Amino acid sequence: MATQASHRWDYDYGDFTSRRLLHHQFGGSLMTGIAASPASSHVLLFSRGGASGSGWRNDGFYYYEGAAAPGTGSLYNEAIEKA
């Protein structure tokens, strides 16, 4: 597991951590589902899945609903696009 002093991504699939620890390590907004790290190139996505339209699909990809209405864009969606 990653340490709070590191900006490296040291997590493996299936690891558990808290959102607070991730934000302490990488920065970004605590209040939005898309948190671009000011300290690294990481963009953190938070979703409860299902209800928001986000989640794993049968094709093996994870689909994430952005932070703005379709066609309007947002700074958060741009962070994903640039990552």
Backbone hydrogen bonds, N-H to C=O, Kabsch-Sander energy under -0.5 kcal/mol:
donor,donor_aa,acceptor,acceptor_aa,energy
6,S,3,T,-1.1
10,D,8,R,-1.0
15,D,12,D,-2.5
22,L,18,S,-2.0
23,H,19,R,-2.5
24,H,20,R,-2.2
25,Q,21,L,-2.2
26,F,22,L,-3.2
27,G,23,H,-2.0
35,A,33,G,-0.5
35,A,44,L,-3.1
36,A,34,I,-0.5
37,S,42,H,-2.7
39,A,26,F,-1.0
44,L,35,A,-2.9
46,F,33,G,-3.1
50,G,54,S,-2.5
51,A,49,G,-2.1
53,G,50,G,-1.6
55,G,63,Y,-2.6
57,R,61,F,-2.1
60,G,57,R,-2.1
63,Y,55,G,-2.6
63,Y,61,F,-0.6
72,T,69,A,-2.2
73,G,69,A,-0.7
78,E,74,S,-2.0
79,A,75,L,-1.4
80,I,76,Y,-1.2
81,E,77,N,-2.2
82,K,78,E,-2.3
83,A,79,A,-0.9
83,A,80,I,-0.5
